[in-house]
Amino acid sequence: MSGNGKKRSPLVAEKRYAADAPKKPAPKKSARARKAAKRAPAKRRGPIGLLTAFIGGIFRAVWRLIWGGTAIVCIMVGLGVFYFASQMPPANSVIDGRARGSVTLQDRFGDTFAWRGDQFGGMITTETVSPHLVNAVVASEDKRFYRHIGLSPRGVASAVRINLRAGRGPLSGNGGSTITQQVAKLLCLGTPFDPNQWESEAAYEADCRRTTLWRKVKEAVYAMGMEVAYTKDEILTIYLNRAYLGAGSRGFAAASERYFGKSASDLRPAEAAMLSSLLPAPSSRAPTRNLEAAQQRANVVIGLMEVQERLSPELAADARANPATLSSAAKQDTGGYFADWVMASGPEFFTRNTTEDVNIHTTFDQDIQASAEDALTWVFENKVKAGSEAEAAIVVMSADGAVRAMVGGRSAPNPGDFNRAIQARRQPGSAFKPFIFAAALEMDFSPNDYVNDTDMCWSTPGSGDWCPQNYDRQFKGPVTLTESLVESRNIPAVILSENVGRDIVRLVAEGFGIESDLADGPALALGVSESTLIEMTGAYAGILNGGSAVDPYGFVELEVAATNEIFPALAGGIKERVIRERSARELTWMMSQVVERGTGARAKIDGWQIAGKTGTTQSARDAWFIGFTGDYVTGVWMGYDDNSPLSGVTGGGLPADIWRETMTRVLDGQQPVPLPMQGPGNQLRRSDPNFQPGVAAPQAPAPAAPESPNDGAILDVLNNILNNAN
């Protein structure tokens, strides 16, 4: 074939068969692109599409923000947990967190009767305590303790729901805290007590218990830090040692000794359950306040232990059948007023502000205290009208001033309550008169000397004439000193005081321990100067012991528990002589006649010699009876706190009844002890008309008493006055 001379491009299949050639497949899409295509919404036109796109954008932005914020919070929490975990001290170094020590008060026989300060029974661990205690605490406080990381969201949600239903705020009331969170609170989130920042340990603890949102957040982070730093048993050990369980008990070891008198390792299920039930409200739930209620709450804990299989059904049944009971020491609800008095009178750095654990040995007698309290209750229940708000106080002491019992009011006290036995300053009335007769006898008057009971007035500067009256509004003429004391006649007492000399009377009263400011005028003789019951009772003890002053005391010695170092009392007991022994014996005889046949007759106890004196003040605002046997001096005061008049009460009435009921119980089963007294015999002496009107002349002063080689400064003053007068 011939061509035309032009070159042609070669024919290929694609061109030749273009209509029939297969199409080239499109490239495949990736899996991500396919998913995005599925998620992509169909494009919409108009306002609805725009609005939907806008809302979707906001939602995606918020979602990213939430996830981002959550991540940031988690990082911050993690850093906080790491920080707190790294700062945790060794677990055994935070076992005893007390800022002050404990004070254990023991009676004259060495038995414990009261506790003050913060009691700590020594370190215990989950291995050394009774396993029933561990199970009771976990069952009642945090059943998921061994499974959570320090927080229980379920518990928090439940607590918030309970609080809201009760009308409280979400954080008020139930907290839903785990044991770990409770330990965090006990450790105050790692903030130690600083006396320069907080006024007291109580203020520090109150600040640690504050509930705010930020504090709850910090508490949660701190709790998780503890879970990182400590084992579960270490956390529970801290809790067992630091939890407050009422009555000053810090930790379960102290509480076990306080309530049951036994080690925490020996607790029965019923006892462990009772202690665990105290944790939510230790002060109000203390078994010493209401044992029956405490036993009922313990049964609830026993039920929880049984349901959670932490106590077998057999042991649970036995625990319900044999509930926990208090030890004999814990049952003794006596001595609170005495304990407060001793705490106030001891060295401050070893009592009120002690940082050591100390034991204080005292003069206290629990049996005598119980006798006084029982007597007071009996008299008010049987001889005082129902609803009376009258108060009373009792002090019982030995002749050397050792206080054996003290009742500061009708109600059992809380620490720091007003103690009428030592704090109430009241007028003693005729109970002051023995000091007048003591001064007269010391100047060698005789109990048989006469004084004229007649209508008399005394002029007082600025007040005009003062004309006292006897209680019976009568005048008997010449009466012996003994008769005037037996019948508590006012006019003879004033006449005698004026003629002996107010300064001498004041000197004798002060010598016997009356520290109050004594009146300057003639009314001094009628007991218008205020005094306390313990002062007056101590002064009468000086008469019983033969004329020597006493300093009432209850503190004997103090022992530091850690070192067994002993610190004896620095004061208390018999002091210098005030009057001669003969004068004291004669005065005792005169006062015994007050009980035998005078105003104090209602204080009689068959078979016993008793001396005493009644006292009733103006308008019967105060009524007293102070008396003594051969061994004990007991003072009783009765009145109203607001100084209102008593209705139909005198010192020879209800106070004498209280005295008799007290001493009848105290002396029960004992052999009578005679009084150290000396009567005047049959010697009778009449008034000397040349002496000042109304009183008999004294004999010449006797030489220094041979029976008393240590007469003391007061006797020297009296002898000098007498010598100068002669």
C-alpha positions in Angstrom: 0.0 0.0 0.0 1.2 3.3 -0.8 0.7 6.2 1.8 0.3 9.9 1.3 3.5 10.6 3.1 2.1 11.7 6.5 2.8 9.9 9.7 -0.1 8.8 11.9 -0.1 8.0 15.5 -0.4 4.4 16.3 -3.8 3.0 17.1 -4.3 1.8 20.7 -7.1 -0.2 22.2 -8.4 2.7 24.4 -8.9 4.8 21.4 -10.1 2.2 19.1 -12.6 0.9 21.5 -13.3 3.9 23.6 -17.0 3.2 23.8 -16.6 -0.3 25.1 -13.5 0.2 27.3 -14.0 -0.3 31.2 -14.0 2.7 33.5 -11.1 3.2 35.9 -12.3 2.6 39.6 -12.4 5.6 41.9 -9.9 5.6 44.8 -11.1 4.0 48.1 -12.1 6.3 51.1 -10.4 5.6 54.5 -12.4 4.2 57.4 -12.1 7.6 59.2 -13.6 9.4 56.2 -16.4 6.9 56.0 -17.3 7.4 59.7 -17.1 11.1 59.4 -19.4 10.9 56.4 -21.9 8.9 58.5 -21.8 11.4 61.4 -22.0 14.4 59.2 -25.6 15.7 59.2 -27.4 16.3 56.1 -26.9 19.8 55.0 -29.9 21.9 55.7 -30.8 25.1 54.4 -32.5 28.0 56.2 -32.8 29.2 59.9 -33.3 25.7 61.4 -30.1 24.4 59.9 -28.2 27.4 61.2 -29.6 27.1 64.7 -28.9 23.4 64.9 -25.3 24.0 63.8 -24.9 26.8 66.4 -26.3 24.6 69.3 -24.1 21.7 68.2 -21.0 23.9 68.2 -21.8 25.1 71.7 -22.4 21.6 72.9 -19.1 20.4 71.5 -17.2 23.3 73.1 -18.8 22.7 76.5 -18.0 19.0 76.2 -14.4 19.7 75.4 -14.3 22.2 78.3 -15.7 19.6 80.7 -13.2 17.0 79.7 -10.4 19.5 79.8 -11.5 20.8 83.2 -11.9 17.3 84.6 -8.4 16.5 83.4 -7.0 19.6 85.1 -8.9 18.8 88.4 -7.6 15.2 88.3 -4.1 16.5 87.8 -4.5 19.0 90.7 -6.0 16.3 93.0 -3.2 13.9 92.1 -0.6 16.6 92.9 -2.5 17.3 96.2 -2.6 13.7 97.1 1.1 13.3 96.3 1.9 16.4 98.3 0.0 15.3 101.4 1.3 11.8 101.2 4.9 13.0 101.1 4.3 15.2 104.2 2.7 12.5 106.4 4.8 11.8 109.5 5.3 8.2 110.7 2.0 6.8 111.9 3.2 6.1 115.4 4.3 9.7 115.9 0.6 11.0 115.7 -0.9 8.4 118.1 -1.1 10.7 121.1 -2.3 14.1 119.9 -3.2 15.6 123.3 -2.1 19.2 124.0 -2.5 18.6 127.8 -2.1 15.7 130.1 -4.4 13.7 132.3 -5.2 14.0 136.0 -6.4 11.0 137.8 -7.7 11.7 141.4 -7.4 9.0 144.0 -9.1 8.9 147.4 -7.5 8.4 150.8 -7.4 4.6 150.1 -5.8 4.8 146.7 -9.0 4.2 144.7 -9.8 6.4 141.6 -12.9 8.6 142.0 -12.5 11.3 139.3 -10.6 12.2 136.2 -9.7 15.5 134.7 -7.8 16.6 131.7 -7.4 14.3 128.7 -7.0 10.6 129.6 -4.8 8.5 127.4 -4.3 4.8 128.2 -1.2 4.2 126.1 -0.8 3.2 122.5 -2.9 0.4 121.1 -2.9 -1.2 117.7 -5.3 -3.2 115.6 -3.3 -6.3 116.6 -3.2 -5.6 120.4 -6.9 -4.7 121.0 -9.8 -7.1 121.1 -10.8 -8.1 117.6 -14.4 -7.4 118.6 -13.4 -3.7 119.0 -12.0 -3.5 115.5 -15.1 -5.2 114.1 -17.5 -3.0 116.0 -15.8 0.2 114.9 -15.6 -0.8 111.2 -19.2 -2.2 111.3 -20.7 1.0 112.8 -18.5 3.7 111.2 -17.3 2.5 107.8 -18.2 -1.0 106.5 -16.3 -0.4 103.3 -13.2 0.8 105.1 -11.0 -2.0 103.7 -12.2 -1.4 100.1 -12.3 2.3 99.4 -9.5 4.8 98.7 -10.4 7.1 101.5 -13.7 8.4 100.2 -17.1 6.8 99.9 -19.2 8.6 97.2 -22.2 6.4 98.1 -21.9 7.4 101.8 -21.6 11.2 100.9 -24.7 11.0 98.7 -26.6 9.2 101.4 -25.6 11.8 104.0 -26.6 14.7 101.7 -30.0 13.1 101.1 -30.6 12.6 104.8 -29.6 16.2 105.6 -31.8 17.7 102.9 -34.8 15.6 104.1 -34.2 16.8 107.6 -34.4 20.4 106.4 -30.6 21.0 107.0 -28.0 22.2 104.6 -26.3 19.5 102.5 -23.2 19.7 104.6 -24.9 20.0 108.0 -25.5 17.0 110.2 -24.5 13.7 108.6 -21.2 13.9 106.9 -20.9 10.5 105.3 -17.2 10.5 106.3 -15.1 7.4 106.1 -12.8 6.4 109.0 -10.0 7.8 106.9 -11.7 11.2 106.7 -12.5 11.2 110.4 -8.8 10.6 111.1 -8.0 13.5 108.8 -10.2 15.7 111.0 -8.6 14.3 114.2 -5.2 15.3 112.7 -6.7 18.7 111.8 -5.5 18.1 108.2 -1.9 18.2 109.4 -2.1 21.5 111.3 -0.7 21.1 114.8 -2.0 22.9 117.9 -0.4 26.3 118.4 -1.2 28.0 121.7 -0.3 31.4 120.1 -3.0 30.9 117.4 -5.8 29.3 119.5 -6.9 30.3 123.0 -7.3 26.7 124.1 -7.3 23.2 122.8 -11.1 23.3 122.7 -11.0 26.3 120.3 -8.4 24.4 118.2 -10.6 21.3 118.0 -13.7 23.4 117.2 -11.8 25.1 114.3 -10.7 21.7 113.0 -14.3 20.5 113.0 -15.6 23.4 110.9 -17.6 22.2 107.9 -17.2 24.3 104.7 -17.1 23.2 101.1 -13.4 24.0 100.7 -12.6 22.2 103.9 -14.5 19.1 102.8 -12.5 19.2 99.5 -9.2 19.5 101.3 -10.2 16.8 103.7 -11.0 14.5 100.8 -7.6 15.1 99.2 -5.8 14.7 102.6 -7.7 11.5 103.2 -6.5 10.0 99.9 -3.0 11.2 100.8 -3.2 9.2 104.0 -4.3 6.1 102.0 -1.2 6.4 100.0 1.2 7.0 102.9 -0.3 4.6 105.5 -1.7 1.1 105.4 -5.3 0.5 106.4 -4.3 -0.9 109.8 -2.1 2.2 110.5 -5.0 4.5 109.7 -7.3 2.5 112.0 -4.7 2.4 114.7 -4.5 6.2 114.7 -8.3 6.3 114.9 -8.4 3.9 117.9 -5.9 6.0 119.8 -7.1 9.5 119.0 -10.9 9.3 118.9 -12.7 11.1 121.8 -15.0 8.9 123.8 -16.4 11.1 126.5 -15.4 11.8 130.2 -12.0 13.1 129.1 -11.1 9.8 127.4 -8.8 10.1 124.4 -8.7 6.8 122.6 -10.3 3.4 123.3 -7.6 2.3 125.8 -8.5 5.2 128.1 -12.2 4.7 127.5 -12.0 1.0 128.3 -10.3 1.8 131.6 -12.6 4.7 132.3 -15.9 2.8 131.8 -15.1 -0.8 132.4 -11.9 -0.8 134.4 -10.1 -3.2 132.0 -7.6 -3.2 129.1 -8.9 -2.7 125.6 -7.5 -6.1 124.7 -10.0 -7.8 127.0 -13.2 -6.2 125.8 -16.2 -8.4 125.2 -18.4 -7.9 122.2 -21.0 -6.0 124.2 -18.4 -3.7 125.7 -16.7 -3.1 122.3 -20.1 -2.3 120.8 -20.9 0.2 123.6 -17.6 2.0 123.1 -18.1 2.1 119.4 -21.6 3.6 119.8 -20.1 6.6 121.6 -18.2 7.9 118.5 -21.0 10.0 117.0 -21.7 11.9 120.2 -19.3 10.9 123.0 -20.3 13.4 125.7 -24.1 13.0 125.4 -23.9 9.2 124.9 -21.5 8.4 127.8 -22.8 5.4 129.7 -22.1 7.3 133.0 -25.0 9.6 132.0 -27.5 6.9 131.0 -26.4 3.3 131.1 -29.7 1.9 129.8 -29.6 4.1 126.7 -26.0 3.2 126.1 -26.9 -0.5 126.3 -29.7 0.0 123.7 -27.3 1.8 121.3 -24.8 -1.0 121.8 -27.4 -3.5 120.7 -27.7 -1.6 117.4 -24.0 -2.0 116.8 -24.2 -5.7 117.7 -26.9 -6.0 115.0 -24.6 -4.3 112.4 -21.8 -6.6 113.3 -24.0 -9.7 112.9 -25.5 -8.6 109.6 -22.0 -7.9 108.2 -20.8 -11.3 109.5 -18.3 -9.7 111.8 -19.9 -11.4 114.8 -21.4 -14.9 114.9 -25.1 -15.3 115.8 -24.2 -17.1 119.0 -21.9 -14.3 120.2 -24.4 -11.7 119.2 -27.1 -13.4 121.2 -24.8 -13.7 124.2 -23.9 -10.0 123.9 -27.6 -9.0 124.0 -28.3 -11.2 126.9 -25.3 -9.9 128.9 -25.0 -6.2 128.2 -22.0 -4.2 129.2 -22.0 -2.6 132.7 -19.9 0.0 134.3 -17.0 -0.7 136.7 -17.4 0.2 140.3 -15.2 3.3 139.9 -17.2 4.5 136.9 -20.5 4.0 138.8 -19.3 6.3 141.5 -21.0 9.6 140.5 -19.5 11.4 143.5 -16.7 13.8 144.3 -17.1 16.2 141.4 -17.1 19.3 143.6 -14.2 18.0 145.7 -12.3 17.2 142.5 -12.8 20.7 141.1 -11.6 22.2 144.5 -8.5 20.0 144.5 -7.7 20.9 140.9 -8.0 24.6 141.7 -5.9 24.4 144.8 -3.0 22.3 143.4 -0.1 23.6 141.4 -1.5 24.9 138.1 1.3 23.5 135.9 0.4 20.0 137.2 -3.4 20.3 137.4 -5.3 22.8 135.2 -2.5 23.2 132.6 -0.6 20.0 133.0 1.1 18.5 129.9 2.0 15.5 132.0 -0.1 12.5 133.0 -0.3 12.8 136.8 -2.0 11.0 139.7 -3.2 13.1 142.7 -3.6 11.5 146.0 -6.3 13.2 148.1 -8.0 13.1 151.5 -11.3 12.2 149.9 -13.5 9.4 151.3 -16.0 8.0 148.8 -18.2 6.4 151.5 -18.5 9.6 153.5 -19.3 11.5 150.3 -22.0 9.0 149.4 -23.4 9.4 152.9 -23.6 13.2 152.6 -25.2 13.1 149.2 -27.8 10.5 150.3 -28.6 12.5 153.3 -29.2 15.7 151.4 -31.4 13.9 148.9 -33.4 12.2 151.6 -34.1 15.4 153.5 -35.2 17.3 150.4 -37.4 14.4 149.3 -39.0 13.9 152.7 -38.9 17.3 154.5 -38.8 20.0 151.8 -41.9 20.9 149.8 -41.8 19.7 146.2 -40.4 22.2 143.7 -38.3 24.1 146.2 -35.3 25.8 144.6 -33.5 26.1 147.9 -29.9 25.0 147.8 -27.6 23.3 150.3 -23.9 22.5 150.8 -22.1 20.1 153.1 -18.4 19.8 154.1 -17.1 16.9 156.2 -13.5 17.1 157.5 -11.2 15.6 160.2 -10.0 17.6 163.1 -6.7 18.3 161.2 -8.5 19.9 158.3 -8.4 16.9 156.0 -11.6 17.3 153.9 -13.4 13.9 153.5 -16.4 15.0 151.6 -17.8 18.0 149.8 -21.3 18.7 148.4 -21.5 22.0 146.6 -25.2 21.8 145.7 -28.1 19.5 145.2 -27.3 18.6 141.6 -24.4 16.4 140.4 -21.9 18.9 139.0 -20.3 19.3 135.7 -16.6 20.3 135.9 -16.4 24.0 136.8 -20.0 24.4 138.2 -20.6 26.8 141.0 -19.5 25.2 144.3 -21.5 26.6 147.2 -19.2 25.0 149.8 -16.2 27.1 148.8 -17.5 29.9 146.6 -20.7 31.1 148.2 -20.0 33.9 150.7 -22.9 34.1 153.1 -23.5 35.5 156.6 -23.1 32.8 159.3 -25.4 34.5 161.8 -25.2 32.9 165.3 -22.8 30.2 164.0 -20.1 32.9 164.5 -20.8 33.1 168.3 -18.4 30.4 169.4 -15.5 32.7 168.5 -16.8 35.3 171.0 -17.0 32.7 173.8 -13.6 31.3 172.8 -12.1 34.8 173.3 -13.9 35.1 176.7 -12.7 31.7 177.9 -9.2 32.6 176.8 -9.5 35.7 179.0 -10.4 33.3 181.8 -14.2 33.8 181.9 -16.0 30.7 183.1 -18.9 28.9 181.3 -20.8 29.6 184.6 -20.2 33.4 184.6 -23.4 35.5 184.2 -24.2 38.0 181.6 -27.3 40.2 181.7 -29.9 39.5 178.9 -31.5 42.9 178.8 -32.8 45.5 176.4 -29.7 47.5 175.2 -28.7 49.8 172.4 -25.3 50.7 170.9 -24.5 53.8 169.1 -22.9 53.4 165.8 -21.3 56.3 163.9 -23.5 57.4 161.0 -26.3 55.0 161.8 -27.6 56.1 165.1 -28.6 53.6 167.8 -28.6 49.9 167.1 -30.9 47.9 169.3 -30.7 44.1 168.5 -33.4 41.7 169.5 -33.3 38.0 170.6 -35.0 35.5 168.3 -37.9 35.1 170.8 -38.2 38.9 171.3 -37.8 38.4 175.1 -35.2 39.3 177.7 -34.4 36.8 180.4 -32.2 38.9 182.7 -29.0 37.3 184.1 -28.0 34.1 182.3 -24.8 32.1 182.3 -22.5 32.2 179.3 -23.5 28.6 178.7 -27.2 29.3 178.8 -26.8 32.3 176.4 -24.9 30.0 173.9 -27.4 27.1 174.4 -30.4 29.3 173.6 -28.4 31.4 171.0 -29.4 34.7 172.7 -28.2 37.7 170.8 -28.0 40.4 173.5 -25.6 38.5 175.8 -23.4 37.7 172.8 -23.1 41.4 171.9 -22.5 42.4 175.5 -19.8 39.8 175.9 -18.2 40.7 172.6 -18.1 44.4 173.5 -16.6 43.8 176.9 -14.1 41.3 175.8 -13.2 43.6 172.9 -14.1 43.4 169.2 -10.4 43.3 168.3 -9.9 40.2 170.5 -12.9 38.5 169.0 -11.7 39.4 165.5 -8.2 38.1 166.3 -9.6 34.8 167.5 -11.9 34.3 164.5 -9.1 35.2 162.0 -6.7 32.9 163.9 -9.1 30.0 163.4 -9.2 30.7 159.6 -12.0 33.2 159.0 -10.4 35.2 156.2 -13.4 37.4 155.3 -13.4 41.0 156.2 -15.0 41.2 159.6 -17.4 43.9 160.6 -16.1 46.9 162.7 -19.3 47.6 164.7 -21.0 45.7 167.5 -23.0 43.7 164.9 -19.8 41.7 164.5 -21.1 39.4 167.3 -24.2 38.4 165.3 -22.3 37.0 162.3 -23.0 39.8 159.8 -19.7 39.3 158.1 -19.8 37.0 155.1 -17.8 33.7 155.1 -17.8 30.4 153.3 -18.8 27.0 154.5 -15.4 25.6 154.3 -13.9 28.4 156.3 -16.5 28.0 159.0 -16.1 24.3 159.1 -12.3 24.6 159.3 -12.6 27.0 162.1 -14.8 24.6 164.1 -12.2 21.9 163.5 -9.7 24.1 165.4 -12.0 23.9 168.4 -12.2 20.1 168.2 -8.5 19.6 167.9 -7.8 21.5 171.1 -7.5 25.1 169.9 -5.1 25.0 166.9 -5.9 26.5 163.6 -6.3 24.3 160.5 -5.9 24.9 156.8 -8.5 22.8 155.1 -6.9 20.6 152.5 -7.7 17.8 150.1 -4.4 17.6 148.1 -1.9 15.2 149.7 0.7 14.5 147.0 1.1 14.4 143.3 2.8 11.6 141.3 4.1 12.1 137.7 3.0 8.9 135.9 6.0 8.8 133.5 8.7 9.1 136.1 7.0 8.2 139.4 8.3 11.4 140.9 6.4 12.5 144.0 5.5 16.1 144.8 4.0 16.5 148.3 1.5 19.2 149.2 3.0 22.5 150.3 0.2 23.5 152.7 -2.7 22.2 154.7 -3.2 20.6 158.1 -2.8 21.9 161.7 -1.2 25.3 162.1 -0.4 27.5 165.1 -2.3 27.4 168.3 -5.1 30.0 168.7 -6.5 29.3 172.2 -5.4 27.2 175.1 -6.5 23.5 175.1 -8.4 24.1 178.4 -10.4 26.9 176.7 -11.1 24.7 173.7 -12.3 21.9 176.0 -14.6 24.2 177.9 -16.0 25.7 174.7 -16.6 22.2 173.4 -18.6 21.3 176.5 -20.7 24.5 176.1 -21.3 23.6 172.4 -22.3 20.1 173.4 -25.1 21.6 175.6 -26.4 23.3 172.4 -27.1 19.9 171.0 -28.2 18.2 174.3 -30.8 20.8 175.3 -30.6 23.8 173.0 -31.2 25.1 169.5 -29.3 22.2 168.0 -31.3 19.4 169.6 -32.4 18.0 166.2 -28.8 17.0 165.5 -28.7 14.4 168.3 -27.6 10.9 167.5 -28.2 8.3 170.2 -25.0 7.1 171.9 -22.8 9.9 170.5 -21.5 13.0 172.1 -22.0 15.9 169.7 -21.1 19.6 169.9 -22.3 22.2 167.5 -23.9 25.6 166.9 -26.9 26.8 164.8 -26.9 29.9 162.7 -29.8 31.9 161.2 -29.4 35.3 159.5 -31.7 38.3 159.1 -35.0 37.2 157.5 -33.7 33.6 157.4 -31.7 34.2 154.2 -29.1 31.7 155.5 -29.4 28.8 157.8 -26.4 26.9 159.2 -25.6 24.0 161.5 -21.9 23.1 162.1 -21.1 20.4 164.6 -18.6 17.7 165.4 -18.1 14.3 167.0 -14.8 13.0 168.3 -13.6 12.3 164.8 -15.4 14.6 162.2 -16.5 18.2 161.8 -19.4 18.7 159.5 -20.8 21.9 158.3 -24.2 22.4 156.6 -25.5 25.6 154.9 -28.9 26.1 153.3 -30.4 29.0 151.4 -31.3 30.4 148.0 -28.7 31.4 145.4 -30.5 34.7 144.9 -30.5 35.5 148.6 -34.3 35.1 149.0 -35.6 34.4 152.5 -36.2 30.8 153.5 -39.7 30.0 154.6 -39.9 28.6 158.2 -36.3 27.4 158.2 -33.7 28.0 160.9 -30.3 26.6 161.5 -31.8 24.3 164.1 -34.3 22.9 161.6 -33.5 21.5 158.2 -29.7 22.1 158.4 -29.6 20.2 161.7 -31.7 17.4 160.0 -29.2 17.2 157.1 -26.3 17.1 159.6 -27.9 14.3 161.6 -28.8 12.3 158.5 -25.3 12.7 157.1 -23.5 11.7 160.3 -25.9 8.9 161.1 -24.8 7.3 157.8 -21.1 8.1 158.4 -21.0 6.8 161.9 -23.1 3.6 161.2 -21.3 0.6 162.7 -18.6 2.6 164.5 -17.9 2.8 168.2 -18.7 6.1 169.8 -15.7 8.4 170.3 -16.0 10.8 173.3 -15.6 14.5 172.7 -12.4 16.2 174.2 -14.4 18.4 176.5 -14.2 19.7 180.1 -17.2 21.0 182.0 -17.0 23.9 184.6 -18.1 21.7 187.5 -20.3 23.3 190.1 -18.5 26.6 190.3 -20.9 29.5 190.1 -19.8 33.1 189.7 -22.0 36.2 189.8 -21.7 39.5 188.1 -19.4 42.1 189.5 -21.5 45.4 189.7 -18.3 47.4 189.4 -17.5 45.9 185.9 -19.0 47.2 182.7 -22.8 46.7 182.7 -24.2 43.3 181.9 -21.2 41.0 182.0 -19.2 39.2 184.7 -15.7 40.2 185.6 -13.0 37.8 184.5 -10.5 36.2 186.8 -6.8 37.1 186.6 -5.3 35.5 183.5 -3.9 32.1 184.0 -0.2 31.5 183.4 0.9 30.1 180.1 -0.9 26.8 179.6 1.5 24.0 180.6 -0.3 21.6 178.4 0.5 23.6 175.3 4.2 24.4 174.9 3.7 25.9 171.4 1.2 28.6 172.3 1.7 30.7 169.1 1.5 34.4 168.3 -2.2 34.8 169.0 -1.9 33.6 172.6 1.0 36.0 173.1 -1.1 38.9 171.9 -3.9 37.9 174.2 -1.6 37.7 177.2 -0.1 41.0 176.4 -3.5 42.6 176.3 -4.5 41.0 179.6 -1.3 42.0 181.3 -1.6 45.6 180.1 -5.2 45.7 181.3 -4.1 44.6 184.8 
